[in-house]
């Protein structure tokens, strides 16, 4: 069985986040809070096969976390 990917992209909000690392954390938190994996699990994809990545942008800078 193939892996499934969940990607969340965010632009750093200077008022709410001091660093790109905080923006990545916010993206990953959103994936969990909104239960994006639920549809994939319902299709029979096991949770351990679902990979989640948060992308944080600030101009030309990008940070990716999982």
N, C-alpha and C positions, 0 to 999 in steps of 0.2 A: 504494500500500500504506500502511496506517495505521501509526503508531508504536505501540510496546508500552511499557508502563511497569512498572518494578519498584520497589515501595515497601517500605522497611524502617523500622519504627517502634521507637524505643528510649526508655526512661526513663533519665535520667542516674543512674548509680550513683556516689554521692559517694566511695566507696572507690577506684574505678578511674579516674574521669574528673573532672578539675578544672573543665572548662567544657562547655557545650553543643556547642561546636565539636568537642571531642574525641569526644563522643557521636555526632555526625553522622559523623565519620571512622570510628568503630567500626561504625556501621550500613552505610556504604558498603563497608568492608572485608569485612563479613559477606556482602554480596551477591556479592562476587568470590570469597571463599573457598569458599562453598557452591555456587558456579556456578549461581545462579538463572537466568541467561540461557540456559543450555544447552537447556532445554525449548523456549524460544521459537525459538532457532536451529534446533533439530530440526524445528520446524514451518515452517521456511522464512523466518523473519523475519531479515533481515540485522542484524548487530551494530550497524551505524550507525543503525538505526531503533529500537533499544532504549534507552530513557532510564531511568536509575537515580537514585532520590532517597532520601536518608536523612532521617528526621524524628527530632529529638531533643526530648524533653519534660522540663521541670522545673516541676512545679506548673502554673501557667497560662502559663508561657513556652514558646515553641516556636522551634526553628531548623530550617530546611530547607536541605539542601545537595545538590549533585550532582557 
